[in-house]
């Protein structure tokens, strides 16, 4: 019997006029896996996230969630089905309290586990403060809380450690690893912080100029000559 993957993407493609931002990208994630999606700026990482979530016009390719073809689903329908995403920039409302924002996200996800999420991410103590009154690190945790509402099957994270200190980044990485293990949460992680990537990812997929350059275990990718050539002078070299 063939194995069912929690997230399966086949032939993901997006073109803008004559420019191909993403070209025939395919990968599969097992339940509970944390997969790093890495590459230089313009490699197609955020575009890949957009196509997976049905964001933007005319996404091409097949997306399956826990064996179900969701390619024809809208962005909201995919969220309700269990595919959630956070963005590079904080996606919060500064004037609303943290609790109000999490509860609002819970209504949209059609599952109210807001208190569980606030406790899980150590936000309960500041939950009744406006988001504008808390630190940037706390705002990033609010972003993660909004994405985790409803206990999604697959979580897509677009640079969750952006702007955090090294200590905050590694703390976030440890928390994600723990969540994935305890909730059997599948994670696709776009991140430039290689310390975070190599600390928690089970496998890596490398994009280059909109295509998959290679994928494999972190140590395999780190020593891959093609990756070293593509990122000469970077952390990989």
Secondary structure by P-SEA (a helix, b strand, c coil): cbbbbcbbbcbbbbbcccccccccccccccccbbbbbcccccccaaaaaaaaaccccccbbbbbccccccccccaaaaaaaccccccccccccccccaaaaaaaaaaaacccaaaaaaaaaccccccccccccccaaaaaaaaaaaaacccccbbbbccccccccaaaaaaaaaaaaaaaaaacbbbbcccccaaaaaacccbbbbbccccccccccaaaaaacaaaaaaacccccc
